[in-house]
Amino acid sequence: MKNTFFKNAFISASLLVAVGYANFALAHNAGGPIDAGSNNASATDLAAVSCFDDGSGTPSRLFAQIKDMSAPIPGLLTSFHIYKGTQMTTTTDTVSGDANYSAGVSLNGGPGTYYISVSKTDAGVRIFDIIYHCLTSAGDHTGTDISVFQVQ
C-alpha cells in the first residue's frame, strides 16, 4: 500500500512537471505599460508577429488574448487588435484591472506577418500582458516571432 501511494505521487508529480515545461515552451507573452505619461487617451502600441513553419506545420492563424494588470479604474479598458491583409479582429479586457484575460480571438491569415496593437479607452497608464500563438489548422503551435515597432 505504501508503494502504491509513492508510485501514484511520483506519477502525478512527473505529469505536473511535464505540463509545466510544455506550457513554458509554448507560451508567448509580451506586455508592459501603455501611456506611461498618463496623458494620452489615444496611445497605441504596435508590433508584428511572424507566423512560420518551424517543422510543426504550416501556420493557419494567430490566436491572442489581453489582460489589464493595472489597478481597476472604471471605464479605462485595454483592447488588443490583430490585422493582416484586409482582415482584422479585436478583443477587449472588459473588466479593468482584474486577474483574467479577455476572450481569445483568432485571425485566419495563414503564414506571414500579422500586425498587432494595444489601445485603451482613456488617458491613464495601463500595464498589460498579451498571450499570442501561431497555430496550424489542427491547433498545433508553430513558429512565432515578434518585433515591436511603437511603444507609447
N, C-alpha and C positions, 0 to 999 in steps of 0.2 A: 504494500500500500504506500509506503514511504517512497519507493522508487517511482511509482506511478505519478505521485504528486510532483516530484522533482522533474520527471520527464515532461509532464504537461507544462510546468512552469518554464522549463528550458525552451520548449517549442513555442510557447506564447511569447517569450522574450525575444526569441530569434525572429519571429514574424514581425513584431513591433519594430525591431531594428531594421529589418529589410524594408518595411514600408516607409520608415523614416528616411532611409537612404534613397529610395526610389522617388519620394516626394522632393527631396533636396535636389536630386539630379535633374528633375523635370521642371522645377519651379523657376519661373521668370518673373521677377518683381522689379519695379522701378518706382521712384517717388521722390518726394521732397516737398519743399514749400512752393506755393504759388502766391504771388503778390506779397513778397517778403516785406515791402514797404507799407503794406496795408492800406494803400490809397488808390488802387487801380481796379475798378469794378470789372473791366474788360480784359484783365490779364489772362493770357493763354500760354501754356507750354506746348511745344511741338517737337515731335520726334518721328523717326521712321523705323519700322520693324521689317526686317528682311526675312521672308519665309523661303526656305530652300530644302532640297532633298539631301539629308545628311546620311543617307543609307537606310533611313527608317521609312522612306516612302515619299511620294510627291505631295507637297502641301496642297490642301484643298481650301483651308480657311484660317483666319486669325480669330481667336477667342480671347475675350478680355472682361475684366471687372475692375471697379474702382472702390476705394474705401477712404472716407474722410476721417483722418485720425486726430483732428483738432478738437478742442473743447466745443460743445454744442452752442451754436448761435442760430436762433430761429430765422428761417428764410435764407441762410447762407449755405448753399449746397454746391457740391462739386459734380461735374459731368465729364464723361470720357467719350471721345468720338474716334471712329475708325473710318478712313477714306481710302478708296482705291479705284482708280479709273473714274467711272461715273456712278459709283456706289458709295453709300455712307450708312453708318448706323451709330446710335448713341445709347448710352446708359447713364443714369444718374443715381448717385447715392442719395436716396430720398429722406434719410434721417441724418441730420447734421451731427457729426461727432460721435456716432455710435460705434460699436465694435464690429459691425457687419459690412461685408462687401455688397455692392449693388447686384442687381440681376446680371447674369452673364449675357454677353452678346457675341455674335459671330458674324463675320463678313466673308462670304464665299467668293474669294477673288483668285484662288489658285496660287501658284508660286509667284514670288516677286516682292515688290516693296509696297507696304501698307503705311500710310501716314496716320499718326495718332496724335490727338491733342487732348489737353485737360483744360477745362474752363470752370468758372464759378459764377454765381448769380449776383454777387455784390462785392463792394470793396471789403477788404479784410483778409489777412493772411490765412491760408488753409494749408495744412500738412496732409498730403495724400499718399496712398500706395495703390499701385495698379498691379494686377496679375495679367500676364498675356502669354499665349501659347500658339504656335503654329501647329496645325493638326492636319493629318491626312483625312481622306474621306471616310476611313474606318475609325477615326478618332484617335489615332496614334500620334504621339508627339514626334515632331520632326524639326529640322534645323531652324533656329530662331536667333537672330541678332538684332540689336537696337543701336541707333545713332541718335543722339539728342541734338536738336538744332536751336531751340529757343527756350530759355527759362526766364520767366518774368517774375 
